[in-house]
Amino acid sequence: MSEKRNNSKELFDSIEPFSMLTDVVKSLWAIVLGSLAVAMIAMMLFSARATTSYTSNVTLAVMSKRIYSGNTSVASLSSTRNVATSFTNVLNSEIMKKMVCEDVGLETFDATATAKVIGDTNLLTLTVTSNSPEKTFRIIRSIMKLYPDLIRYFNTSMIMEVLAQPQIPTRTVSGHSAMGMAKRAFVLAFLALTAAFAYLSYRHDTIKSEKDLREKLDATSLGAIDYERLYKTRKDIGKKNILLNDVTASFSFVEQFKKIAAAVLKSAERHNAKVIMISSVAEHEGKSTVAANLALAMKQQGKEVLLVDCDLRRPSQAKVFGIDVKPGTSLTELLDGKARFGKDVIYYDPKSKLPLLLSGKGSRESTEYLKDGNFARLISSLRNTVDIIILDTPPMSLMADAETVANLADIAVLVVQYNRTLAEDINDAIDELKKYRCHMSGCILNGVRTLPGFGRKIIGNYYGNYGKYGKYGKYGKYGAYGNYGAYGHYAERNDPTASATKKQSVKETLENTETKE
């Protein structure tokens, strides 16, 4: 019993409702078209099986030829019931059918005729039904003409008077309505197809949670970043990225990047690494935004960081930071020999003063630029000027640029977009990176989205009490939030006197380099 409960709990935990919902919404057009097709088929089938009939009726009053005092109504009601029964028998008799056929000119009497008492009255209704409105009307008129001659066969003491002439035959479709069945078929098909697509989404082997990141990929999980809504105010309309230093960035968004940056720095420290490449398997996984925010987070932690836009085919860091790259200052021009290395080629984020080496327009010869020795010499010279170099690298599935950069980088970080790329393809990219010089540091899950109540639990005001850490504001015994308490800056924790002899800034180093040249 407990095993079944555990299996049920594991199954429930493995379900990501938001991914299912988004996949179903994306497939809504297919669901609607499929449901309409099923509804049309159902309508055709039921229309073919349905039979149409036409009915006409006439009202008759049954009266006695002799009126008995004191008990007239009772006698009339009882007699009416007897007349109705006898009249129906006569109507369906072979004699009646033959007489009607001769009168109307029919070969066969393919109709039904019945007589029924109307409530507790002396009235009865004669009803005739056939498959043709003309035939129905002719038969009921014939019966009304012949019934005086027939009444003597079943009750000579009763007479019937016509109260209402035969009505125009009304159309009736037997069985269920074809339109009604089509509507039911549409609803059932819609529900069935929705369930089918939800199941396919569940079986779709993508990365939908940090748990999937740990269990499905052959690499270390560096953390997950929740989806951050871009348009929070009217001023945000048109914004394509959100950075840590944006005033609209949420507290959790900033802290998640700080946590991941600390993990990446720890990996870099273990491998004595300075050059970190950020890549992804496919396009639109958010690697450029992640690279920019990691650089900002590392700078906030006291590191001298340089962000290099190595996606020469489709550069995006200039757009992320809102900087216009001037002619003669692009990385492609620098590698091509059209620009001179110096302080003019380094841009700075206006808010954080993060140094940036940007690319202007995209180039189709990106692979040749990166394979050229100039790029390797540039990276080698920059190693001595900063603590960390972050390379925003093209997607691995599109071109060979990422593999070229992997031979120059020290560690690699792979950005995985939530519910986009198959785990198999990501593992193939991880295996490919392991063939090169760089160390595969791990993967970051980007853009995690959940429905309310199904996501990661938020404990306390922000992330909660963190157990022994106490309330988040002071990080418990670890001191004030600003410097991470006793942790200090990661680069200086083994050398308390390092802060007094910090390395010179990127700008000063570049000026000295230009002077020497």
N, C-alpha and C positions, 0 to 999 in steps of 0.2 A: 504494500500500500504506500509506504513512504517512498519507494522507488518510483512509483507512478507519479506521486506528487512532485518529486524532484525533476522528473522528465517534463512534466507539465510546466513547472516553473522555468526550466531551461528553455522550453519552447516559447513561453511568453516573453522571456528576457531577450530572446533572439529576434523577436519581431520589432521592427522599427516602423511605427504607424505613419510617420511623416513621409518616409521614402515610399511606402505603399500608396499613400494618398497622392503624392506628386506623380508617381508612375501611372496611377489610374487616371488622373486628370490629363496627363499628356496623351494617354491612349483613349480619351473620351470620344474622339471622333470615330475611332474604330469600333468602340462599344455601341455608339448610337447607330452607325451604319449597319452593323451586324444585327442589332435589335430590329431595325426597320426591315431588313431582309427577312428575318424570321416572321415578323408580323405580316408582311406581304404574302409569304408562303402560306401562313395559317389562314389568311383571308381567302386565298384562292382555293385551298383545300375545303374549307367549310362552305364556301360559295358553291363549289361543285357538288357537295353532298347534300346541301339544303334543297328542300322541295317547296314550291310556291303553290298556295291554294287560294281560292276566292270563295267567300262566304256571303250569303244573303239570307235575310230572315223576314218573317212576317208575323204580326201579333194577331191572335184569334181569341175571341171570347166564347166560352162554352156555356150554353144556357139550356135549361130544360124546357121542353115543350109545354109541360104542365107545372104550374107553380103551386107548391104546397104551403099552406099558411103555417107560420110559426117556426119553420125549419128550412127555409128556402136557401140561405147561404151555406148551411152545412151540406145540404143535399147537392148544391151546385159545386162545392169544393171537392167533395168525395167523387162526384161524377166527373169532374174535370180531370182528376188524377187517373181515373179509369179510362177516360177518353184519350188522354195523352199516351198512356201505355198502349192502348189498342191502336191508336193512330200511328205510332212509331212502328208497330209490328206490320201494319198494313203498308206503310210507306216503304218498308224494306222487303215486302213480299214480291214474289215474281210477277204476280198479276199486275201490281201497281207499276213495277218497272217496265213491263211490256207495254202497258197503256201509255205511259209517259213517253217511251221511245217512239211509239207509233205517232203520238201527237206532235212531238218535237221533230221527229225525223232522225233519231239517233240509232246507230247500229247496236251500241251497248250502253247500259246505264252505269257509267263510270263516275258516280257521285254518291254522296251520303245524304240521307234526309232523316231528321230527328224532330221529335216534339217534346217540349219540356215545359212544366208548369212554372209560372212566375210567382214564387213565394207562396203565401197563403191566400191566393186569389183564384178566381175562376178563369184566369187568363193563361194561355199557353203560347209558346213561341215555336214556330215552324222554321227550322234552319236547314238550308241546303248548301253543300260544299262540293266543289269540283276544281279541276285544274285550269278552268277557263272562265273568265268573268261572263262572257256571252252565254256559255252553256249553263252556268249557274242560274243566271236570270231567266232563261227560257224554261228550265226545269221547274223552278219555283212558281212561275206563272202557270205552267201546265198543271202542277199539283193543285193550285188554287182553283183552276177551272174544273178539275176532275173530282175534287174532294166531295162535293154534294152527292155525286153518284156512289162514292165509296163509303159515306158515313152510315149508310143503311146496313153495311156488313158488320159493324161492331156496336152500334147503339142507336136504336130507332127513336129513343125518347130524348135524345140530346141533339142540339143543333149548334153550329159554329158560325159566328159572325166575324167578318174581317174588320179589325179596328185600325190597322195601318197597312198600307200597301207595301209590297216587297221593296226593300231598299236596294240601292246600287251595291253590287258585290264589293267587298273590301278584301284587300290583299293581305295574306298572312304567310310568313316564312316559317316553316317548321324547323324544329331544332334550335340551337343557339344562334344568335345573331352573328353574322360573319364579322361585322365591325367590332362587336363586343369581344369576340374571340381574338381578333387581331390585337386589340388593346391589351388583353391579358397576355398574349404571346409576347408582345413588346416588353411589358414589365418583367415577365419571367426571364426573357432573354437578356434584358439589361442587367438584372441581378446576377444571372449566371455568368455573363461575360465580365462583369465587374469583379466577381469572386475569382474568376480565372486569371484576370490580369493582376489582381492582388497576390495570388499565389505565385505567378511568374515573377512578380517583383520580390517576393520573399525568397524565391529560389535563385534570383539574380545574384551572382557571386561578386558583388561589389563591396566596398568598405563603407559601412553605414554607422559605425561607432568606434570608439577607442578600443573596445574589446575586440572587434574585428581586426583593428590595426595590429593588435598584439598577437592574435591567434592565427590570422590568415597570411601574414606577410613574413618573409624570411629576413626581417630586419628589426632593429630596436624601435620601439614606439617613443617618440620624443614628445608626444602630447597632441591634443586636439584643440582646435580653435572654433568657437561657436560662430554661427552666421551673425554678422553685424549689419543691421539695416542701414542703408546709405541715406535714404531720404527721410530725415527726421524733422526737418523744417523746410519751408519754402526755399530758403537760401541753398539748400542741399541739392535742389533739382539740377540734374546734369552731372552730378558727382559720380565718378566711376570707381573710386577707391577711397578707403578710409585708413588714415594713419594714426599711430599712437598719439601723436601730438595734436590731433584734431580735438577741438573742444567738445565735439559731439560723441567722441569715442567713449563707450561705456567702461565702467570700472572693470568688469569681468573680462572684457576684450583686451584691455591693457595688461591685466595681470596674467592672462593666459600666455601672451607673447613674452612677458618677462620670465615666466616659468620656463618656457621653451628655450628662450635665449640662454638662460642659466644652464640648461641641460646641454645645449650645443657647445657652450663655452667649456663646460666640464669635459665633454668629449674631445674638444680641441686641445685642452690642457693635457689630457692623458696621452694623446698622440703627438704632442709638441707641434700642433698645427697652427698655421696662420691663414691659409687660403681655404675658404669654404665655398663650395659650389652649391647653388640652389637650383634644382631642376624638377621636372615633372615628366610623367609618361606622355601625356597628351596636352593639347591646348586648353585654355580656359579653365585651368585648375587653380589659378590664383597664385602662381609661384612668384611673380614679380611683386605683388603686394606683400606676400609673406617675406620675401627677401628684404624689401624696404623696411618693414616693421621689425624684423630681426636686427637689422643694422641700427635702427633707432633705439631698440631695447638694449642692445649691447653698449651703445654710446651712453645711455642713461646709467648703465652700470659701471661707467668709468673707463671704457675701452676707447682707444683711438681706432676708429673703423672707417674703412673706405669701401663704398659700394660701387661696383663696376657693372655696367650694363653690357653683358656679353652676348645678348640676343641681337646680333647684328642684322639679322634678316627682318625681325619685327621688334625693334627697340620700344620699350614702354616706360622705363624709369623716368624719362623726361616728362611724360604725361602724368605719371603718378605724383611727382613733386611739383607739377605745374611750371616747368622751366622750359624756356625756348633755347634750343641749342644753336649757338651762332656758327656761321661758316668758319672753318678753320680750327674748330675746337672739338670736333667729333672724334670718337675713338676710331672709327673707320679711317678718317683722314690722318689720324696719328699713326695708325698701322701702315697706311699707304705711303707715308712719307710726306704727305701734303701739309701736315701740321707738326709743330715742334713741341716736344714735351716740356711743360713748364706750368706755372701757376694759372695760365690762361685756360688750360684744358680742364681744370678742376672747377666744378661748380659746387655750391653750398646750398643746402636746404635753408630757406630764409628763417624758419622757426627754430630748428635744432642745430643749425650750422654743421650738419652732417656732410662730409666731403663726398662728391659724386663724380665719377668718370662716366660720361654719358655718350650715347650714340644718337646721331641726328636721324637722317633718313635711312630706311632699311636698304640693305645691299644683298643682291643675289649671290655675290661672291663671298658670303660670310665664312664658309668653310675654309677657303683659301686664306682669308685674313687671319683666322685663328690658327691655322697650321703653319703659317709663316713664323719664322724665328723672331720677328719683332714682338709678337704677342708674348712669347715665352720670356724674352729679355725684359719686357715691360713689367710683367708679373714678378720677375726675379728682383728687379730694382725696387719695386714697391714694397717688397717684404721687409725691407730695412727701415721703412718710413712709418709704418703703422703697426698696431697690434693684430688687427684682424682685417682681412680682405674678403669681402663677400662678392661672389660672382653670380650675377643673374644669368642663368644658362638657358639656352633654347630647350624645348621639349625633346625628349629622347626618341620618340616615335616618328618625328618628322624629318630629322636630318642628323648628320654625323657630328654636328658642332659640339654636342654635349660630351661625346666620347673624347673629342680633342681636348676640351677643357679638363676632363677628368684626369688626363695625364699630367696636368700642371697643378691641380688642386691637391690639398692635403686630405680633406675630408669632404664627403658628399652628403647632402640632405635632399630627400625626395619629398615633394609636396603632393599629397593625394587629396583630390577633391571628393567631397562627400557624395557617395552613391553615383559615381560617374564611370570610373575605369574598373575593369575586371581585375580581381585579385591575381589571376594568372598572368595578365599582362604586366602588372606591377612587379610581380616576382621575377619575370623575365628581365625587366629593366634593372632590378636589384642585382641579379646574377651578372648582367652585363657590366654594371659599375664595378663589381668585385674583381673584374679582370684587369682593371686599370690601376694606376699608381695610387689613387686616392683611397682612403678608408671609407667604407659605407657607414656613416654615423647613425642614420635612422630615418624614419618617416614622420611627417607631420600631417595629420588629418585636418583639412581645411573646410570651413563652411558648414559645420555640423548644424543641422536643423532638426528640431523635435516639436511634437505637439505638447501643449501644456499638460503637465502631469506625467509625461512619459520620458522626459529628458533626464539629464543628470541632476541629482537632487541638490537643491540650493539650501544649505544649512545656515541658519542664523540670518544676519542681515545681508551678507554677500555670499561668501563661501561657507560661512558657519563658524563653528568654534574650533575646528581643526584639532579636536581632542585636547592634548596638553598645551597646544599653542595659545589657547585662550581666545579672546575676541580678536578679530582680524586687525583692528586698528593699530595694535602695537606688536603683533606677531608674538605675543606671550613673552617668554624669556629672551627671545632673540633680538629684542631692542626695537627701536623706532623703525618704521617702515622705510624711511628714506634711504638708509644705507644697509638695510637688511641686517641690522644689529651686529652680532659677533661675526657674521660671515664676512663683512667688509667687502671690498672689491675683489673679485676672483683672482685678478692678476697679482694682487698684493698680499693675499692672505698668508703666503709663506715668507714674505719679506716685509715686515711692518715699516721699514725705512724707505720702501720703494717710492712712496708718495712724494718724498723730498727730492727725488731724482727722476721725475717723470720724463718720458720721452718728449721731444719737441713735437709740436703740432705738425700736421700735414702741410699746412701752408708755409711754415718756416722752412721745412725740409725742402719743399719744392723751390722756394726762393733761393736757398743755398745751392741746390742742384743747378738752377738756371745760371747763377753767378759763376759757378765753376765752369759751366759750358762756355 
